[in-house]
Each structure stands twice: as structure tokens, then as C-alpha cells.
Amino acid sequence: MNRDPGSRDRLTRRVPGWAVVAALAFAGLSSAFMFTLVVPLQAELPELLDAPREDTTWVVTITLLVAAVATPISGRLGDMYGKRRVILALLIALMVGSLVAALSHSIIGLIIGRGLQGLTTGVIPLGIAVMRDVLHPARLGTAVAFMSATMGVGGAIGMPVAAYIAENFDWHMLFWLALALGVLGFAAIALVVPGDTLRSPGRLDIPGVIGLAVGLTGLLLFVSRGADWGWASPAAIGSAAGGVIALVIWGWYQLRTTDPLVDLRVASRPAVLLTNLAAIGMGFALFGSNVSFPQMLELPASTGHGFGLTMLQAALVIMPSGLIMMVLSPLSGQLEKVFGPRPLFTIGTASIVVAYVFVLIFSTEVWHIVVVNCIIGVGIAFSFAAMPMIIMQAVPANETGVSNGLNALFRSVGTSSASAVMGGVLAAMSVEVDGHALPTASAFQLCFWIAIVAAVAATILTFFIPRSTPEGHASIPS
């Protein structure tokens, strides 16, 4: 049953707000964990699956691809058919994918399972949209900050858990754990989160879904696989060109059809567009640290720039960023109410710049990397709290799901780019040591400079995001 868009009473039953937030946050944490689930296994996958390294990289790549394509689509489905219902469907996909991967001993089965796990990324933007529907406005900022932070917290905290399991148990246990998380998340959402939230009637734009999927797949294949194929190879150029052409045609179609998958007129509003462009830089900064720091920490100390840590020790060094995000989430919500989301976004992006400048100067001790990860945690906490609020203040209530899904898409583009660029740089600037290719100190320095450029670009963009007036409409910054 649809309700009046202006109504705040969209609950089918009374449930404490904290319980709704807790259930959604747990599902968000479980969803984010899927990104780092197999990170500790990357080096061992060729041997475990008896497959070439260029094939086993798909175990990571497929999750990023599916997440990027499916997130805005699931947001639109949530706006149309109910966000709670779609969240439950995504958690079912997580459970099925985890079961397939847990029972698989071949690369094909593992790739299929990981692809299904990637679908669940839409839980986070949909959860934020649910909060807008059911929570009192006074509590919304803090709740959204907490939910948005789960994207970073789940990965950072999940990494040492995954590393511990990978070191001490059969690797299939990782997917049994993912299945258990999916079951618990499904039960929490089904029992706690109320149905009958605000919906936007319409039809699913099937040509729009196909066009977006083809376009994004082409571009993300170029970004994630270009280094392996060769950036100037026919496969890489064909993927990039095909993606761009498909997206141009898709955009032309979206502007001319009724009930489009993405209302590009809303998405092109300055507040939404600039926030989404800045989100690419923030996604890049977050995943860039997840790619470069573990490799630096696990490199032999004999290289002069490595620390010789075990997989688990390296993951524990990375983990403080997630803990910082979790602790700062309530503070982010309070600061957003006092100063507004735009200044908070600027502080967050600037913090990322500071973090990578710090590691350029100080990277000779393990505690240096811990400090850097703490600063990154501050930057991501503030930025991820600000972005959904900026967007929700700029779009109609009935487009919250797809708009937040689009923001998550841009973050996914950043994470996919970081995985490809950082991985390509570290692989290209390596030397052979005892039969192993080890990245040089210059490779890590270049990675940090690239991250600085991305973070500086994001910071500059935040200054041009229009302020929101008390009525929720954007005004051009003076």
C-alpha cells in the first residue's frame, strides 16, 4: 500500500528505532564484508583452485562488477516494490552465493558464488533509504552516518577475521561464515524492520537495466582487467569504447522514456552530481589502502621497505580504520546537524589527503601505518556520513533508494579503479627476489601519490557542492 509522500508515519507496526538501525547496520556490515572476504586468499587462489592467476583474479573482480551494476538497479526496485522486500531478496542472494562457493572446488563455481555475493552491496543504500522513511528527522543524521560507515567498517573488521580463518582452517570456512551472516541478517531484517515504507509506483525499465549493465561492465572490465590484457590491446580498447557507447545511448534513452531506471535530471543536479564525482575519489582512497598497505606490511623486512608481518598481523594493522569509523559515526551525525553535511564532507576528504601525505613521509615503522589507517578512518567516517545526507536533501523522497544506489555505484567505480590501478602499479614496478616478484619502494610511493591526487580532486569538488536551504533545496555556494 502506497502512502502520501509527505507522511512520516510509514510503519506497519511500532518498532524501536534503535532496533531498526541495528538490524540494518548488521546487514550492511555483512554486505561490506564480502569485499574483503577473499583478500587474504588472493595469493593462494591459483594453487587452491588449480587455475592460472589471470583467471583467479575474477574471484575478486566479479564481485566488484556485479556490485557496481546491481546497486542502482536494486535501489530502483526498492523504490518501486518496497525497500525491505528488496533487502531480503539481496540477502537471499548472499546466502545462495555463499552456499555455492562453500560447496565448490572449481573456479567456475567460486566465481558464480562470488557474483551472487556481490548483489548484496545494495543493502547499504537501501538501508539508508529505509531510515529516511521510518526514523524521526532528528535521529536521521546519526543513523545514516552509522549505516554509511558500515561500508568501510565491515571490510576493515572482516579482514582479520578472514585472515584468521584462512590461516587456520579450510578456505571453504570463509563462505560458511558468509552464509551464517546472511542467515542472521535475513532474520534480523525480517523480524525487526517494518514493511510498507514509501514506494514509487511504476514499471521496471528493462532496456535501462540492460543498457546500464552493458555500459558499466565495459568500463569496469577496462579498469579492472586492462593491466592484464594490456591497456592498448583490442580487448581493453573494445571494452572501454563499448562501455562508453552503451552509456551514451543509455543516457539518451533515459531522458526520453517514462519511468526511467535513473532520472538523469535529478542525478544531474549539482549537489548530486558533484557528490557522486567526489565519491569516486573516496572509494579510490578507501580501497587503495586495502590494496597497498597489506602488501607493504607482508613484504619481507629484508627488502628495506617491508615489515615481514603475517597475513593476520597485517589485517590487524589495517583494522583500526574500521574501528575509528564505527566510533565516529555518532559524532558524524551530530556534527552534520550542527554544521551541515557539506563542511563535514570537506573535512573528510581533506583528512584522506593528510593521511597519504603522512605515509609518504613516515612509513618506516608499523605504528606509522597504524596512524595512517586511523586518519583514513576519520576521513571515510565523515565523508561516508555526509554523502547520503547531501543527496537525500537534494532528491525527492520517492527517489532516495535509486539516488543512494547511484552514489554507491560511483564509490564502486572508485574501489574498482583503485584495485586495478594500485595492483597494476605494484605489479609493473616489481623486482625478482628468490623467484618472487616483489613491489619496489618506488611502486608504493607512486601508489600514495595517485591516492593523494584522487583525494585532492574530491576535496576540491566538495567546495562547489551547493548548500541546502532549510526547505531542503540546494542553493549555489557563494
Secondary structure as a PSIPRED ss2 file (coil, helix, strand):
# PSIPRED VFORMAT (PSIPRED V4.0)

   1 M C   1.000  0.000  0.000
   2 N C   1.000  0.000  0.000
   3 R C   1.000  0.000  0.000
   4 D C   1.000  0.000  0.000
   5 P C   1.000  0.000  0.000
   6 G C   1.000  0.000  0.000
   7 S C   1.000  0.000  0.000
   8 R C   1.000  0.000  0.000
   9 D C   1.000  0.000  0.000
  10 R C   1.000  0.000  0.000
  11 L C   1.000  0.000  0.000
  12 T C   1.000  0.000  0.000
  13 R C   1.000  0.000  0.000
  14 R C   1.000  0.000  0.000
  15 V C   1.000  0.000  0.000
  16 P C   1.000  0.000  0.000
  17 G H   0.000  1.000  0.000
  18 W H   0.000  1.000  0.000
  19 A H   0.000  1.000  0.000
  20 V H   0.000  1.000  0.000
  21 V H   0.000  1.000  0.000
  22 A H   0.000  1.000  0.000
  23 A H   0.000  1.000  0.000
  24 L H   0.000  1.000  0.000
  25 A H   0.000  1.000  0.000
  26 F H   0.000  1.000  0.000
  27 A H   0.000  1.000  0.000
  28 G H   0.000  1.000  0.000
  29 L H   0.000  1.000  0.000
  30 S H   0.000  1.000  0.000
  31 S H   0.000  1.000  0.000
  32 A H   0.000  1.000  0.000
  33 F H   0.000  1.000  0.000
  34 M H   0.000  1.000  0.000
  35 F H   0.000  1.000  0.000
  36 T H   0.000  1.000  0.000
  37 L C   1.000  0.000  0.000
  38 V C   1.000  0.000  0.000
  39 V H   0.000  1.000  0.000
  40 P H   0.000  1.000  0.000
  41 L H   0.000  1.000  0.000
  42 Q H   0.000  1.000  0.000
  43 A H   0.000  1.000  0.000
  44 E H   0.000  1.000  0.000
  45 L H   0.000  1.000  0.000
  46 P H   0.000  1.000  0.000
  47 E H   0.000  1.000  0.000
  48 L H   0.000  1.000  0.000
  49 L H   0.000  1.000  0.000
  50 D C   1.000  0.000  0.000
  51 A C   1.000  0.000  0.000
  52 P C   1.000  0.000  0.000
  53 R H   0.000  1.000  0.000
  54 E H   0.000  1.000  0.000
  55 D H   0.000  1.000  0.000
  56 T H   0.000  1.000  0.000
  57 T C   1.000  0.000  0.000
  58 W H   0.000  1.000  0.000
  59 V H   0.000  1.000  0.000
  60 V H   0.000  1.000  0.000
  61 T H   0.000  1.000  0.000
  62 I H   0.000  1.000  0.000
  63 T H   0.000  1.000  0.000
  64 L H   0.000  1.000  0.000
  65 L H   0.000  1.000  0.000
  66 V H   0.000  1.000  0.000
  67 A H   0.000  1.000  0.000
  68 A H   0.000  1.000  0.000
  69 V H   0.000  1.000  0.000
  70 A H   0.000  1.000  0.000
  71 T H   0.000  1.000  0.000
  72 P H   0.000  1.000  0.000
  73 I H   0.000  1.000  0.000
  74 S H   0.000  1.000  0.000
  75 G H   0.000  1.000  0.000
  76 R H   0.000  1.000  0.000
  77 L H   0.000  1.000  0.000
  78 G H   0.000  1.000  0.000
  79 D H   0.000  1.000  0.000
  80 M H   0.000  1.000  0.000
  81 Y H   0.000  1.000  0.000
  82 G C   1.000  0.000  0.000
  83 K H   0.000  1.000  0.000
  84 R H   0.000  1.000  0.000
  85 R H   0.000  1.000  0.000
  86 V H   0.000  1.000  0.000
  87 I H   0.000  1.000  0.000
  88 L H   0.000  1.000  0.000
  89 A H   0.000  1.000  0.000
  90 L H   0.000  1.000  0.000
  91 L H   0.000  1.000  0.000
  92 I H   0.000  1.000  0.000
  93 A H   0.000  1.000  0.000
  94 L H   0.000  1.000  0.000
  95 M H   0.000  1.000  0.000
  96 V H   0.000  1.000  0.000
  97 G H   0.000  1.000  0.000
  98 S H   0.000  1.000  0.000
  99 L H   0.000  1.000  0.000
 100 V H   0.000  1.000  0.000
 101 A H   0.000  1.000  0.000
 102 A H   0.000  1.000  0.000
 103 L H   0.000  1.000  0.000
 104 S C   1.000  0.000  0.000
 105 H C   1.000  0.000  0.000
 106 S C   1.000  0.000  0.000
 107 I H   0.000  1.000  0.000
 108 I H   0.000  1.000  0.000
 109 G H   0.000  1.000  0.000
 110 L H   0.000  1.000  0.000
 111 I H   0.000  1.000  0.000
 112 I H   0.000  1.000  0.000
 113 G H   0.000  1.000  0.000
 114 R H   0.000  1.000  0.000
 115 G H   0.000  1.000  0.000
 116 L H   0.000  1.000  0.000
 117 Q H   0.000  1.000  0.000
 118 G H   0.000  1.000  0.000
 119 L H   0.000  1.000  0.000
 120 T H   0.000  1.000  0.000
 121 T H   0.000  1.000  0.000
 122 G H   0.000  1.000  0.000
 123 V H   0.000  1.000  0.000
 124 I H   0.000  1.000  0.000
 125 P H   0.000  1.000  0.000
 126 L H   0.000  1.000  0.000
 127 G H   0.000  1.000  0.000
 128 I H   0.000  1.000  0.000
 129 A H   0.000  1.000  0.000
 130 V H   0.000  1.000  0.000
 131 M H   0.000  1.000  0.000
 132 R H   0.000  1.000  0.000
 133 D H   0.000  1.000  0.000
 134 V H   0.000  1.000  0.000
 135 L C   1.000  0.000  0.000
 136 H C   1.000  0.000  0.000
 137 P H   0.000  1.000  0.000
 138 A H   0.000  1.000  0.000
 139 R H   0.000  1.000  0.000
 140 L H   0.000  1.000  0.000
 141 G H   0.000  1.000  0.000
 142 T H   0.000  1.000  0.000
 143 A H   0.000  1.000  0.000
 144 V H   0.000  1.000  0.000
 145 A H   0.000  1.000  0.000
 146 F H   0.000  1.000  0.000
 147 M H   0.000  1.000  0.000
 148 S H   0.000  1.000  0.000
 149 A H   0.000  1.000  0.000
 150 T H   0.000  1.000  0.000
 151 M H   0.000  1.000  0.000
 152 G H   0.000  1.000  0.000
 153 V H   0.000  1.000  0.000
 154 G H   0.000  1.000  0.000
 155 G H   0.000  1.000  0.000
 156 A H   0.000  1.000  0.000
 157 I H   0.000  1.000  0.000
 158 G H   0.000  1.000  0.000
 159 M H   0.000  1.000  0.000
 160 P H   0.000  1.000  0.000
 161 V H   0.000  1.000  0.000
 162 A H   0.000  1.000  0.000
 163 A H   0.000  1.000  0.000
 164 Y H   0.000  1.000  0.000
 165 I H   0.000  1.000  0.000
 166 A H   0.000  1.000  0.000
 167 E H   0.000  1.000  0.000
 168 N H   0.000  1.000  0.000
 169 F C   1.000  0.000  0.000
 170 D C   1.000  0.000  0.000
 171 W C   1.000  0.000  0.000
 172 H C   1.000  0.000  0.000
 173 M H   0.000  1.000  0.000
 174 L H   0.000  1.000  0.000
 175 F H   0.000  1.000  0.000
 176 W H   0.000  1.000  0.000
 177 L H   0.000  1.000  0.000
 178 A H   0.000  1.000  0.000
 179 L H   0.000  1.000  0.000
 180 A H   0.000  1.000  0.000
 181 L H   0.000  1.000  0.000
 182 G H   0.000  1.000  0.000
 183 V H   0.000  1.000  0.000
 184 L H   0.000  1.000  0.000
 185 G H   0.000  1.000  0.000
 186 F H   0.000  1.000  0.000
 187 A H   0.000  1.000  0.000
 188 A H   0.000  1.000  0.000
 189 I H   0.000  1.000  0.000
 190 A H   0.000  1.000  0.000
 191 L H   0.000  1.000  0.000
 192 V H   0.000  1.000  0.000
 193 V C   1.000  0.000  0.000
 194 P C   1.000  0.000  0.000
 195 G C   1.000  0.000  0.000
 196 D C   1.000  0.000  0.000
 197 T C   1.000  0.000  0.000
 198 L C   1.000  0.000  0.000
 199 R C   1.000  0.000  0.000
 200 S C   1.000  0.000  0.000
 201 P C   1.000  0.000  0.000
 202 G C   1.000  0.000  0.000
 203 R C   1.000  0.000  0.000
 204 L C   1.000  0.000  0.000
 205 D C   1.000  0.000  0.000
 206 I H   0.000  1.000  0.000
 207 P H   0.000  1.000  0.000
 208 G H   0.000  1.000  0.000
 209 V H   0.000  1.000  0.000
 210 I H   0.000  1.000  0.000
 211 G H   0.000  1.000  0.000
 212 L H   0.000  1.000  0.000
 213 A H   0.000  1.000  0.000
 214 V H   0.000  1.000  0.000
 215 G H   0.000  1.000  0.000
 216 L H   0.000  1.000  0.000
 217 T H   0.000  1.000  0.000
 218 G H   0.000  1.000  0.000
 219 L H   0.000  1.000  0.000
 220 L H   0.000  1.000  0.000
 221 L H   0.000  1.000  0.000
 222 F H   0.000  1.000  0.000
 223 V H   0.000  1.000  0.000
 224 S H   0.000  1.000  0.000
 225 R H   0.000  1.000  0.000
 226 G H   0.000  1.000  0.000
 227 A H   0.000  1.000  0.000
 228 D H   0.000  1.000  0.000
 229 W H   0.000  1.000  0.000
 230 G C   1.000  0.000  0.000
 231 W C   1.000  0.000  0.000
 232 A C   1.000  0.000  0.000
 233 S C   1.000  0.000  0.000
 234 P H   0.000  1.000  0.000
 235 A H   0.000  1.000  0.000
 236 A H   0.000  1.000  0.000
 237 I H   0.000  1.000  0.000
 238 G H   0.000  1.000  0.000
 239 S H   0.000  1.000  0.000
 240 A H   0.000  1.000  0.000
 241 A H   0.000  1.000  0.000
 242 G H   0.000  1.000  0.000
 243 G H   0.000  1.000  0.000
 244 V H   0.000  1.000  0.000
 245 I H   0.000  1.000  0.000
 246 A H   0.000  1.000  0.000
 247 L H   0.000  1.000  0.000
 248 V H   0.000  1.000  0.000
 249 I H   0.000  1.000  0.000
 250 W H   0.000  1.000  0.000
 251 G H   0.000  1.000  0.000
 252 W H   0.000  1.000  0.000
 253 Y H   0.000  1.000  0.000
 254 Q H   0.000  1.000  0.000
 255 L C   1.000  0.000  0.000
 256 R C   1.000  0.000  0.000
 257 T C   1.000  0.000  0.000
 258 T C   1.000  0.000  0.000
 259 D C   1.000  0.000  0.000
 260 P C   1.000  0.000  0.000
 261 L C   1.000  0.000  0.000
 262 V C   1.000  0.000  0.000
 263 D C   1.000  0.000  0.000
 264 L H   0.000  1.000  0.000
 265 R H   0.000  1.000  0.000
 266 V H   0.000  1.000  0.000
 267 A H   0.000  1.000  0.000
 268 S C   1.000  0.000  0.000
 269 R C   1.000  0.000  0.000
 270 P H   0.000  1.000  0.000
 271 A H   0.000  1.000  0.000
 272 V H   0.000  1.000  0.000
 273 L H   0.000  1.000  0.000
 274 L H   0.000  1.000  0.000
 275 T H   0.000  1.000  0.000
 276 N H   0.000  1.000  0.000
 277 L H   0.000  1.000  0.000
 278 A H   0.000  1.000  0.000
 279 A H   0.000  1.000  0.000
 280 I H   0.000  1.000  0.000
 281 G H   0.000  1.000  0.000
 282 M H   0.000  1.000  0.000
 283 G H   0.000  1.000  0.000
 284 F H   0.000  1.000  0.000
 285 A H   0.000  1.000  0.000
 286 L H   0.000  1.000  0.000
 287 F H   0.000  1.000  0.000
 288 G H   0.000  1.000  0.000
 289 S H   0.000  1.000  0.000
 290 N H   0.000  1.000  0.000
 291 V H   0.000  1.000  0.000
 292 S H   0.000  1.000  0.000
 293 F H   0.000  1.000  0.000
 294 P H   0.000  1.000  0.000
 295 Q H   0.000  1.000  0.000
 296 M H   0.000  1.000  0.000
 297 L H   0.000  1.000  0.000
 298 E H   0.000  1.000  0.000
 299 L C   1.000  0.000  0.000
 300 P C   1.000  0.000  0.000
 301 A H   0.000  1.000  0.000
 302 S H   0.000  1.000  0.000
 303 T H   0.000  1.000  0.000
 304 G C   1.000  0.000  0.000
 305 H C   1.000  0.000  0.000
 306 G C   1.000  0.000  0.000
 307 F C   1.000  0.000  0.000
 308 G C   1.000  0.000  0.000
 309 L C   1.000  0.000  0.000
 310 T C   1.000  0.000  0.000
 311 M H   0.000  1.000  0.000
 312 L H   0.000  1.000  0.000
 313 Q H   0.000  1.000  0.000
 314 A H   0.000  1.000  0.000
 315 A H   0.000  1.000  0.000
 316 L H   0.000  1.000  0.000
 317 V H   0.000  1.000  0.000
 318 I H   0.000  1.000  0.000
 319 M C   1.000  0.000  0.000
 320 P H   0.000  1.000  0.000
 321 S H   0.000  1.000  0.000
 322 G H   0.000  1.000  0.000
 323 L H   0.000  1.000  0.000
 324 I H   0.000  1.000  0.000
 325 M H   0.000  1.000  0.000
 326 M H   0.000  1.000  0.000
 327 V H   0.000  1.000  0.000
 328 L H   0.000  1.000  0.000
 329 S H   0.000  1.000  0.000
 330 P H   0.000  1.000  0.000
 331 L H   0.000  1.000  0.000
 332 S H   0.000  1.000  0.000
 333 G H   0.000  1.000  0.000
 334 Q H   0.000  1.000  0.000
 335 L H   0.000  1.000  0.000
 336 E H   0.000  1.000  0.000
 337 K H   0.000  1.000  0.000
 338 V H   0.000  1.000  0.000
 339 F H   0.000  1.000  0.000
 340 G C   1.000  0.000  0.000
 341 P H   0.000  1.000  0.000
 342 R H   0.000  1.000  0.000
 343 P H   0.000  1.000  0.000
 344 L H   0.000  1.000  0.000
 345 F H   0.000  1.000  0.000
 346 T H   0.000  1.000  0.000
 347 I H   0.000  1.000  0.000
 348 G H   0.000  1.000  0.000
 349 T H   0.000  1.000  0.000
 350 A H   0.000  1.000  0.000
 351 S H   0.000  1.000  0.000
 352 I H   0.000  1.000  0.000
 353 V H   0.000  1.000  0.000
 354 V H   0.000  1.000  0.000
 355 A H   0.000  1.000  0.000
 356 Y H   0.000  1.000  0.000
 357 V H   0.000  1.000  0.000
 358 F H   0.000  1.000  0.000
 359 V H   0.000  1.000  0.000
 360 L H   0.000  1.000  0.000
 361 I H   0.000  1.000  0.000
 362 F C   1.000  0.000  0.000
 363 S C   1.000  0.000  0.000
 364 T C   1.000  0.000  0.000
 365 E C   1.000  0.000  0.000
 366 V H   0.000  1.000  0.000
 367 W H   0.000  1.000  0.000
 368 H H   0.000  1.000  0.000
 369 I H   0.000  1.000  0.000
 370 V H   0.000  1.000  0.000
 371 V H   0.000  1.000  0.000
 372 V H   0.000  1.000  0.000
 373 N H   0.000  1.000  0.000
 374 C H   0.000  1.000  0.000
 375 I H   0.000  1.000  0.000
 376 I H   0.000  1.000  0.000
 377 G H   0.000  1.000  0.000
 378 V H   0.000  1.000  0.000
 379 G H   0.000  1.000  0.000
 380 I H   0.000  1.000  0.000
 381 A H   0.000  1.000  0.000
 382 F H   0.000  1.000  0.000
 383 S H   0.000  1.000  0.000
 384 F H   0.000  1.000  0.000
 385 A H   0.000  1.000  0.000
 386 A H   0.000  1.000  0.000
 387 M H   0.000  1.000  0.000
 388 P H   0.000  1.000  0.000
 389 M H   0.000  1.000  0.000
 390 I H   0.000  1.000  0.000
 391 I H   0.000  1.000  0.000
 392 M H   0.000  1.000  0.000
 393 Q H   0.000  1.000  0.000
 394 A H   0.000  1.000  0.000
 395 V C   1.000  0.000  0.000
 396 P C   1.000  0.000  0.000
 397 A H   0.000  1.000  0.000
 398 N H   0.000  1.000  0.000
 399 E H   0.000  1.000  0.000
 400 T H   0.000  1.000  0.000
 401 G H   0.000  1.000  0.000
 402 V H   0.000  1.000  0.000
 403 S H   0.000  1.000  0.000
 404 N H   0.000  1.000  0.000
 405 G H   0.000  1.000  0.000
 406 L H   0.000  1.000  0.000
 407 N H   0.000  1.000  0.000
 408 A H   0.000  1.000  0.000
 409 L H   0.000  1.000  0.000
 410 F H   0.000  1.000  0.000
 411 R H   0.000  1.000  0.000
 412 S H   0.000  1.000  0.000
 413 V H   0.000  1.000  0.000
 414 G H   0.000  1.000  0.000
 415 T H   0.000  1.000  0.000
 416 S H   0.000  1.000  0.000
 417 S H   0.000  1.000  0.000
 418 A H   0.000  1.000  0.000
 419 S H   0.000  1.000  0.000
 420 A H   0.000  1.000  0.000
 421 V H   0.000  1.000  0.000
 422 M H   0.000  1.000  0.000
 423 G H   0.000  1.000  0.000
 424 G H   0.000  1.000  0.000
 425 V H   0.000  1.000  0.000
 426 L H   0.000  1.000  0.000
 427 A H   0.000  1.000  0.000
 428 A H   0.000  1.000  0.000
 429 M C   1.000  0.000  0.000
 430 S E   0.000  0.000  1.000
 431 V E   0.000  0.000  1.000
 432 E E   0.000  0.000  1.000
 433 V E   0.000  0.000  1.000
 434 D C   1.000  0.000  0.000
 435 G C   1.000  0.000  0.000
 436 H E   0.000  0.000  1.000
 437 A E   0.000  0.000  1.000
 438 L E   0.000  0.000  1.000
 439 P E   0.000  0.000  1.000
 440 T C   1.000  0.000  0.000
 441 A H   0.000  1.000  0.000
 442 S H   0.000  1.000  0.000
 443 A H   0.000  1.000  0.000
 444 F H   0.000  1.000  0.000
 445 Q H   0.000  1.000  0.000
 446 L H   0.000  1.000  0.000
 447 C H   0.000  1.000  0.000
 448 F H   0.000  1.000  0.000
 449 W H   0.000  1.000  0.000
 450 I H   0.000  1.000  0.000
 451 A H   0.000  1.000  0.000
 452 I H   0.000  1.000  0.000
 453 V H   0.000  1.000  0.000
 454 A H   0.000  1.000  0.000
 455 A H   0.000  1.000  0.000
 456 V H   0.000  1.000  0.000
 457 A H   0.000  1.000  0.000
 458 A H   0.000  1.000  0.000
 459 T H   0.000  1.000  0.000
 460 I H   0.000  1.000  0.000
 461 L H   0.000  1.000  0.000
 462 T H   0.000  1.000  0.000
 463 F C   1.000  0.000  0.000
 464 F C   1.000  0.000  0.000
 465 I C   1.000  0.000  0.000
 466 P C   1.000  0.000  0.000
 467 R E   0.000  0.000  1.000
 468 S E   0.000  0.000  1.000
 469 T C   1.000  0.000  0.000
 470 P C   1.000  0.000  0.000
 471 E C   1.000  0.000  0.000
 472 G C   1.000  0.000  0.000
 473 H C   1.000  0.000  0.000
 474 A E   0.000  0.000  1.000
 475 S E   0.000  0.000  1.000
 476 I C   1.000  0.000  0.000
 477 P C   1.000  0.000  0.000
 478 S C   1.000  0.000  0.000
